[in-house]
Amino acid sequence: MATILLIFIYIFYIGLGIPDSLLGSAWPAIYGKFHVPVSYASIISAIISTGTVLSSLFSTRIIAKLGTAKVTALSTSLTAIALLGFSCSHNFLWLCLCAVPLGIGAGSIDTALNNYVALRYNAMQMSFLHCFYGVGVTVSPYLMSLALSDNLNWRGGYRTVFYIQLIIALLSFFSLPLWKKVKATQQEDDNICVLPLFQMIKRKKIWASCGVFVGISALESTCLIWGSTYLSDTIGLSADMAAALITFYFAGMTLGRFLSGLLSLKFSDWKIITIGESIILAAVCILLLTNTVSFAVLGLFLVGLGNGPIFPNMTHLTPILYKKETSQSIIGIEMAFSNLSIMLTPVLFGFLSDITGTKIFPVFMAVMFAFMAGCTIILKTGDSRSR
């Protein structure tokens, strides 16, 4: 029964990933159609992330009241409605309005499912969970590229993924009785300790944890929102080709999380995180040293390959680094900082790209990686001392 539920959770996590890569893939076609500056993508991204941050911060109380199952169903439905709104948008303001429910829906489901799997399943299953997120973010830009090849029909791309998200939302409601059966079978203790925000931010260890998530999300959001534009404006690819090739980043992320699940049978979470960061270092060097199409795509693929496993392994470490009954609160603030990074990083990059152009992409990635690696060292050193 628990295995069947895990399969459903994997499907729901595909739904979490589907919307995340659409804006970046479609933006080279959207901003020209709406006659807005290229940097306006960061405004929509910021609105989505604001909703996600607020949703993550309040998620512990919401989950404690409604339960993970209902939160998942409601959140997935919100994202489906938002995608339908994007497909019907005819001006920039409408895109901004639709970004609100998209962000709110994503925040709660992310926090709820991460903590649920971290507490009840092993590291391999956590990595596979995020691997299915990778499936979502890999498939959607490919579908968008097909739509863009048809006279830059980005609305059709959004409409296609709306239908997929709608099916997933229906499945989330269909699975509600299954959650109850699993709970009754396992006789789970659902006690959740709600930690006040001011109490959590006083702890240096939590700051270090949040810093790692900030770095992970900075790398990911930069590729999500600006990867296609970088390939288009700096490398010189067409909009549909850039949208197609950015899937190599998402394929790398998905593969990295799949391999992480297999490696978790032999290696610890910390070891896999170290391997991932070493791969990112190599990727950043490639992006800095050359700007040819093949090496740019290789660099993006390796960023995804290395960055992909870090998020699930850090999440799985949370109940180990802290108490299980407080993990929901701590994962909530980790997700909030992660989404705060997703909100601010594209804005910062958009501002810099207006000044220097998207050619600054490799340097920006290098700085974000250095920040993440530094926070990882601080957290790992503190964890070793506490044992």
C-alpha positions as CSV (number, residue, x, y, z in Angstrom):
1,M,0.0,0.0,0.0
2,A,2.8,2.4,0.9
3,T,4.6,1.5,-2.4
4,I,1.4,2.4,-4.4
5,L,1.2,5.7,-2.5
6,L,4.8,6.4,-3.3
7,I,4.1,5.9,-7.0
8,F,1.3,8.5,-6.8
9,I,3.6,10.9,-4.9
10,Y,6.2,10.5,-7.8
11,I,3.4,11.5,-10.3
12,F,2.5,14.5,-8.2
13,Y,6.1,15.6,-8.2
14,I,6.1,15.5,-12.0
15,G,3.3,18.0,-11.7
16,L,5.4,20.2,-9.5
17,G,8.2,20.3,-12.1
18,I,6.0,20.8,-15.2
19,P,5.4,24.6,-14.7
20,D,8.9,25.5,-13.6
21,S,10.7,25.3,-16.9
22,L,8.0,26.7,-19.1
23,L,8.5,30.4,-18.6
24,G,12.2,30.3,-19.4
25,S,11.6,28.2,-22.6
26,A,8.8,30.4,-23.8
27,W,10.2,33.8,-22.9
28,P,12.2,34.4,-26.0
29,A,8.9,34.3,-28.0
30,I,6.8,36.0,-25.3
31,Y,8.7,39.2,-24.7
32,G,8.8,40.0,-28.4
33,K,5.1,39.4,-28.8
34,F,4.2,41.6,-25.8
35,H,6.8,44.2,-26.7
36,V,8.4,44.2,-23.2
37,P,12.1,44.2,-22.2
38,V,13.8,40.8,-21.9
39,S,14.4,41.5,-18.2
40,Y,10.6,41.4,-17.5
41,A,10.8,37.6,-17.2
42,S,12.3,38.2,-13.7
43,I,9.1,40.1,-12.7
44,I,6.9,37.1,-13.4
45,S,9.4,34.8,-11.8
46,A,9.5,37.1,-8.7
47,I,5.7,37.0,-8.4
48,I,5.7,33.2,-8.6
49,S,8.4,32.9,-6.1
50,T,6.8,35.4,-3.7
51,G,3.7,33.2,-3.6
52,T,5.9,30.1,-3.1
53,V,7.9,31.7,-0.3
54,L,4.8,32.8,1.6
55,S,3.1,29.4,1.0
56,S,6.2,27.6,2.3
57,L,6.4,29.7,5.4
58,F,2.8,29.1,6.3
59,S,2.8,25.5,5.0
60,T,3.5,23.8,8.4
61,R,0.4,25.2,10.0
62,I,-1.7,24.4,6.9
63,I,-0.4,20.9,6.6
64,A,-1.0,20.4,10.4
65,K,-4.6,21.4,9.9
66,L,-5.5,19.8,6.5
67,G,-3.0,17.0,6.1
68,T,-0.5,16.3,3.3
69,A,-3.0,14.6,1.1
70,K,-5.5,17.5,0.9
71,V,-2.7,20.1,0.6
72,T,-1.3,18.1,-2.4
73,A,-4.7,17.9,-4.1
74,L,-5.5,21.6,-3.6
75,S,-2.0,22.8,-4.6
76,T,-1.9,20.7,-7.8
77,S,-5.3,22.1,-8.8
78,L,-4.1,25.7,-8.3
79,T,-1.2,25.2,-10.6
80,A,-3.4,23.6,-13.3
81,I,-5.7,26.7,-13.1
82,A,-2.7,29.0,-13.4
83,L,-1.3,27.2,-16.5
84,L,-4.7,27.5,-18.2
85,G,-4.6,31.2,-17.4
86,F,-1.1,31.5,-18.9
87,S,-2.3,29.9,-22.1
88,C,-5.1,32.5,-22.4
89,S,-2.9,35.5,-21.7
90,H,-2.9,38.4,-24.2
91,N,-0.9,40.9,-22.2
92,F,1.9,41.1,-19.7
93,L,-0.4,42.0,-16.8
94,W,-2.4,38.9,-17.3
95,L,0.7,36.8,-17.0
96,C,1.5,38.5,-13.7
97,L,-1.9,37.7,-12.3
98,C,-1.7,34.1,-13.3
99,A,1.7,33.8,-11.6
100,V,0.1,34.3,-8.2
101,P,-1.8,31.0,-7.9
102,L,1.1,29.2,-9.6
103,G,3.4,30.2,-6.8
104,I,1.0,29.6,-4.0
105,G,0.2,26.1,-5.3
106,A,3.9,25.1,-5.7
107,G,5.1,26.2,-2.3
108,S,2.8,24.0,-0.1
109,I,3.0,20.8,-2.2
110,D,6.8,21.1,-2.3
111,T,7.2,21.4,1.5
112,A,4.5,18.8,2.2
113,L,5.8,16.0,0.0
114,N,9.5,16.6,0.8
115,N,8.9,16.2,4.6
116,Y,6.5,13.3,4.1
117,V,9.1,11.3,2.0
118,A,12.0,12.4,4.2
119,L,10.4,10.9,7.3
120,R,8.9,7.8,5.8
121,Y,11.2,6.7,3.0
122,N,15.0,6.2,2.5
123,A,17.5,8.4,0.6
124,M,17.1,6.4,-2.6
125,Q,13.4,7.0,-2.7
126,M,13.9,10.7,-1.9
127,S,16.3,11.0,-4.9
128,F,13.9,9.2,-7.1
129,L,11.2,11.6,-6.0
130,H,13.2,14.6,-7.2
131,C,14.1,12.6,-10.3
132,F,10.5,12.7,-11.2
133,Y,10.5,16.5,-10.7
134,G,13.3,16.4,-13.3
135,V,10.9,14.5,-15.6
136,G,8.4,17.3,-15.3
137,V,10.9,20.1,-16.0
138,T,12.5,18.1,-18.9
139,V,9.3,17.2,-20.7
140,S,7.6,20.7,-20.6
141,P,10.4,22.7,-22.4
142,Y,10.4,20.0,-25.1
143,L,6.7,20.3,-25.5
144,M,7.1,24.1,-25.6
145,S,9.8,23.8,-28.3
146,L,7.3,21.8,-30.5
147,A,4.8,24.6,-30.0
148,L,7.3,27.3,-30.7
149,S,8.3,25.6,-34.0
150,D,4.6,26.0,-35.0
151,N,4.8,29.8,-35.7
152,L,6.0,30.5,-32.1
153,N,2.7,29.3,-30.6
154,W,3.8,29.5,-27.0
155,R,0.1,29.6,-25.9
156,G,-0.4,26.2,-27.4
157,G,2.6,25.0,-25.4
158,Y,1.0,26.2,-22.1
159,R,-2.3,24.7,-23.1
160,T,-0.7,21.3,-23.7
161,V,0.9,21.2,-20.3
162,F,-2.3,22.4,-18.7
163,Y,-4.0,19.2,-19.9
164,I,-1.2,17.1,-18.3
165,Q,-1.4,19.0,-15.1
166,L,-5.2,18.6,-15.0
167,I,-4.9,14.8,-15.2
168,I,-2.4,14.9,-12.3
169,A,-4.7,17.1,-10.3
170,L,-7.6,14.6,-10.8
171,L,-5.3,11.8,-9.7
172,S,-4.4,13.7,-6.5
173,F,-8.1,13.8,-5.6
174,F,-8.5,10.1,-6.6
175,S,-5.7,9.1,-4.3
176,L,-7.2,10.7,-1.1
177,P,-8.6,7.4,0.3
178,L,-5.2,5.8,-0.3
179,W,-3.5,8.2,2.1
180,K,-6.0,7.3,4.8
181,K,-5.4,3.6,4.3
182,V,-1.6,4.0,4.5
183,K,-2.0,6.1,7.6
184,A,-4.2,3.5,9.3
185,T,-1.8,0.6,8.2
186,Q,1.3,2.3,9.5
187,Q,-0.3,3.8,12.6
188,E,1.8,6.9,11.9
189,D,2.4,9.6,14.5
190,D,1.5,12.8,12.8
191,N,2.6,15.1,15.6
192,I,4.1,18.2,14.1
193,C,6.0,20.7,16.2
194,V,5.5,24.2,14.8
195,L,8.7,26.2,15.4
196,P,8.3,30.0,15.5
197,L,10.3,31.7,12.7
198,F,12.2,33.9,15.1
199,Q,13.4,30.8,17.0
200,M,14.7,29.1,13.8
201,I,16.6,32.2,12.5
202,K,18.6,32.4,15.7
203,R,20.3,29.1,14.9
204,K,23.5,29.3,12.8
205,K,23.1,25.7,11.7
206,I,19.8,26.5,10.1
207,W,21.2,29.6,8.4
208,A,23.9,27.3,6.8
209,S,21.3,24.8,5.7
210,C,19.2,27.6,4.1
211,G,22.3,29.0,2.4
212,V,22.9,25.7,0.7
213,F,19.4,25.7,-0.6
214,V,19.8,29.3,-1.7
215,G,22.8,28.3,-3.8
216,I,21.1,25.2,-5.3
217,S,18.1,27.2,-6.3
218,A,20.2,30.1,-7.7
219,L,21.9,27.8,-10.1
220,E,18.6,26.1,-11.0
221,S,16.5,29.2,-11.4
222,T,19.2,30.9,-13.6
223,C,19.1,28.0,-15.9
224,L,15.3,27.7,-15.8
225,I,14.6,31.4,-16.6
226,W,17.7,32.5,-18.5
227,G,19.2,29.4,-20.0
228,S,17.2,29.5,-23.2
229,T,17.8,33.3,-23.6
230,Y,21.6,32.8,-23.0
231,L,21.6,30.1,-25.8
232,S,19.6,32.4,-28.0
233,D,21.2,35.8,-27.4
234,T,24.8,35.0,-26.6
235,I,25.4,31.6,-28.4
236,G,23.2,32.6,-31.4
237,L,20.5,29.9,-31.5
238,S,17.0,30.4,-32.7
239,A,14.2,30.6,-30.0
240,D,12.8,27.1,-30.8
241,M,16.3,25.5,-30.9
242,A,17.3,27.2,-27.7
243,A,14.1,25.8,-26.0
244,A,14.9,22.4,-27.3
245,L,18.6,22.4,-26.2
246,I,17.9,23.7,-22.7
247,T,16.3,20.3,-22.1
248,F,19.9,19.0,-21.8
249,Y,20.1,20.9,-18.5
250,F,16.9,19.2,-17.3
251,A,18.0,15.8,-18.6
252,G,21.2,16.2,-16.7
253,M,19.3,17.1,-13.5
254,T,17.0,14.1,-13.9
255,L,19.9,11.7,-14.6
256,G,21.8,13.1,-11.7
257,R,18.9,12.4,-9.3
258,F,18.4,8.9,-10.7
259,L,22.1,8.1,-10.3
260,S,21.9,9.6,-6.8
261,G,19.2,7.1,-5.9
262,L,21.4,4.3,-7.0
263,L,24.6,5.7,-5.3
264,S,22.7,6.1,-2.0
265,L,22.8,2.3,-1.6
266,K,26.6,2.7,-1.1
267,F,27.4,6.3,-0.4
268,S,26.2,8.7,2.3
269,D,24.2,11.9,1.6
270,W,27.2,14.0,2.3
271,K,29.4,12.0,-0.1
272,I,26.8,12.4,-2.9
273,I,26.6,16.1,-2.3
274,T,30.4,16.4,-2.6
275,I,30.4,14.5,-5.9
276,G,27.6,16.7,-7.2
277,E,29.5,19.9,-6.3
278,S,32.6,18.6,-8.0
279,I,30.7,18.1,-11.2
280,I,29.3,21.6,-11.0
281,L,32.8,23.0,-10.6
282,A,33.8,21.3,-13.8
283,A,30.7,22.6,-15.6
284,V,31.3,26.2,-14.5
285,C,34.9,26.0,-15.8
286,I,33.6,24.7,-19.2
287,L,31.1,27.6,-19.4
288,L,33.8,30.2,-18.5
289,L,36.4,28.9,-20.9
290,T,34.3,28.6,-24.1
291,N,31.1,29.8,-25.7
292,T,30.6,27.4,-28.6
293,V,27.2,25.6,-28.9
294,S,28.5,22.2,-28.1
295,F,30.4,23.2,-25.0
296,A,27.6,25.5,-23.8
297,V,25.1,22.7,-23.9
298,L,27.7,20.3,-22.3
299,G,28.2,22.8,-19.5
300,L,24.5,23.2,-18.9
301,F,24.1,19.4,-18.9
302,L,26.8,19.0,-16.3
303,V,25.4,21.8,-14.1
304,G,22.1,19.8,-14.0
305,L,23.9,16.5,-13.5
306,G,25.8,17.9,-10.5
307,N,23.2,20.2,-9.0
308,G,20.3,17.7,-9.3
309,P,21.3,15.3,-6.5
310,I,22.1,18.0,-4.0
311,F,18.5,19.2,-3.3
312,P,17.1,15.7,-2.4
313,N,20.1,14.7,-0.4
314,M,20.0,17.9,1.6
315,T,16.3,17.5,2.2
316,H,16.8,13.9,3.3
317,L,19.5,15.1,5.8
318,T,17.1,17.5,7.5
319,P,15.4,15.1,9.9
320,I,18.9,13.7,10.6
321,L,20.5,17.1,11.3
322,Y,17.5,18.2,13.4
323,K,14.7,16.5,15.3
324,K,12.1,14.6,13.3
325,E,9.2,16.4,15.0
326,T,10.6,19.7,14.0
327,S,11.6,18.7,10.4
328,Q,8.4,20.0,8.9
329,S,9.1,23.5,10.2
330,I,12.7,23.4,9.2
331,I,12.0,22.0,5.7
332,G,9.4,24.8,5.5
333,I,12.0,27.5,6.1
334,E,14.5,25.8,3.8
335,M,11.9,25.7,1.0
336,A,11.1,29.4,1.8
337,F,14.8,30.4,1.4
338,S,15.1,28.2,-1.7
339,N,12.1,30.0,-3.3
340,L,13.4,33.4,-2.1
341,S,16.5,32.6,-4.1
342,I,14.4,31.5,-7.1
343,M,12.6,34.9,-6.8
344,L,15.6,37.2,-6.4
345,T,18.2,35.4,-8.5
346,P,16.5,35.9,-11.9
347,V,15.8,39.5,-11.0
348,L,19.5,40.1,-10.2
349,F,20.6,38.3,-13.4
350,G,18.0,40.3,-15.4
351,F,19.4,43.6,-14.0
352,L,23.0,42.5,-14.8
353,S,22.0,41.3,-18.3
354,D,20.5,44.6,-19.1
355,I,23.9,46.2,-18.4
356,T,26.3,43.6,-19.8
357,G,24.1,41.2,-21.9
358,T,23.5,37.5,-21.2
359,K,27.2,36.8,-21.8
360,I,27.6,37.3,-18.0
361,F,25.8,34.0,-17.5
362,P,28.9,31.8,-16.9
363,V,30.4,34.3,-14.4
364,F,27.1,34.5,-12.5
365,M,26.9,30.8,-12.3
366,A,30.4,30.6,-10.9
367,V,29.6,33.1,-8.1
368,M,26.4,31.3,-7.1
369,F,28.3,27.9,-7.0
370,A,31.0,29.4,-4.8
371,F,28.3,30.6,-2.3
372,M,26.7,27.2,-2.2
373,A,30.0,25.4,-1.7
374,G,31.0,27.7,1.1
375,C,27.7,27.2,3.0
376,T,28.1,23.4,2.5
377,I,31.5,23.5,4.1
378,I,30.2,25.5,7.1
379,L,27.2,23.1,7.6
380,K,29.3,19.9,7.2
381,T,31.9,21.2,9.6
382,G,29.3,22.1,12.2
383,D,27.6,18.7,11.8
384,S,30.9,16.9,12.3
385,R,31.7,18.8,15.5
386,S,28.2,18.1,16.9
387,R,28.8,14.3,16.7
